[in-house]
Amino acid sequence: MKKKTIVITIIITLVIVGVIGAYTYLSRRAYGNVDNTKLSKVQLVLSYDLQKNYPASVRKVIEFYIDIQKCFYNEEYTDEELEALGMKARELYDDELLDANEISTYMQKLSADIGAFKTNNRRMTNAVPGASTSVFYFEEDGYEFARIRCGYTITENYTNKTVPIVYVLRKDSNKRWKIYGWQNDTGVSTGN
């Protein structure tokens, strides 16, 4: 009986060691694949499908727009990725803002703005939209509008500067909040 018990114990031990070894091997292999397929911030923003998962609130629209802007001004990307980011930003724009910014002109202005930003060694170090409770809703000409303030912190030559921007959004026919325009210290902008 002892011999039979020892054989069974050895077999069970070998099976357990084999299962643990296989699990460890597969876990490390799977972990290695995750590292190899890690998306950059630009790729992550570009992978977001606004057709299926459009941001549900004014604040969420601006948060996603800030993510796009952080990619524009802080990340490295190809020309194709820049164009895709620009098109992603345009998906958040109201029809009137789109009409005021023809695609090729918009992309030229965007490229020039980003170039000047980076040439001056600027970096967008922070951007915080106001709380959802601080969104101001109003109606005008039969449309629903919302206004939200956002504070950007821009670093240039180790000096921080806070730039307040007020975004105006309009609800479209699909009940989605779209960026209608924005205003800073110099007035309303209808560009990038």
ZISULJO-V50195 format. One record per backbone hydrogen bond with DSSP energy under -1.0 kcal/mol. NH is the residue of the N-H (numbers start at 1). CO is the residue of the C=O. Records with the same first field share a line. If there is no record, write none. Layout:
NH: CO + CO
This chain:
5: 1
6: 2
7: 3
8: 4
9: 5
10: 6
11: 7
12: 8
13: 9
14: 10
15: 11
16: 12
17: 13
18: 14
19: 15
20: 16
21: 17
22: 18
23: 19
24: 20
25: 21
26: 22
27: 23
28: 24
29: 25
30: 26
31: 27
32: 28
33: 29
34: 30
35: 31
36: 32
37: 33
38: 35
44: 40
45: 41
46: 42
47: 43
48: 45
53: 49
61: 57
62: 58
63: 59
64: 60
65: 61
66: 62
67: 63
68: 64
69: 65
70: 66
71: 67
72: 68
73: 69
74: 70
75: 71
82: 78
83: 79
84: 80
85: 81
86: 82
87: 83
88: 84
89: 85
90: 86
91: 87
92: 89
93: 90
94: 179
98: 94
99: 95
100: 96
101: 98
106: 102
107: 103
108: 104
109: 105
110: 106
111: 107
112: 108
113: 109
114: 110
115: 111
116: 112
117: 113
118: 114
119: 115
120: 116
121: 118
122: 117
123: 155
125: 123 + 153
126: 153
128: 151
130: 149
134: 131
135: 132
136: 147
138: 145
140: 143
143: 140
145: 138
146: 169
147: 136
148: 167
150: 165
151: 128
152: 163
153: 126
154: 161
155: 123
156: 159
159: 156
161: 154
163: 152
165: 150
166: 183
167: 148
168: 181
169: 146
170: 178
171: 144
172: 176
175: 172
178: 170
179: 92
180: 168
181: 168
182: 189
183: 166
184: 187
187: 184
189: 182
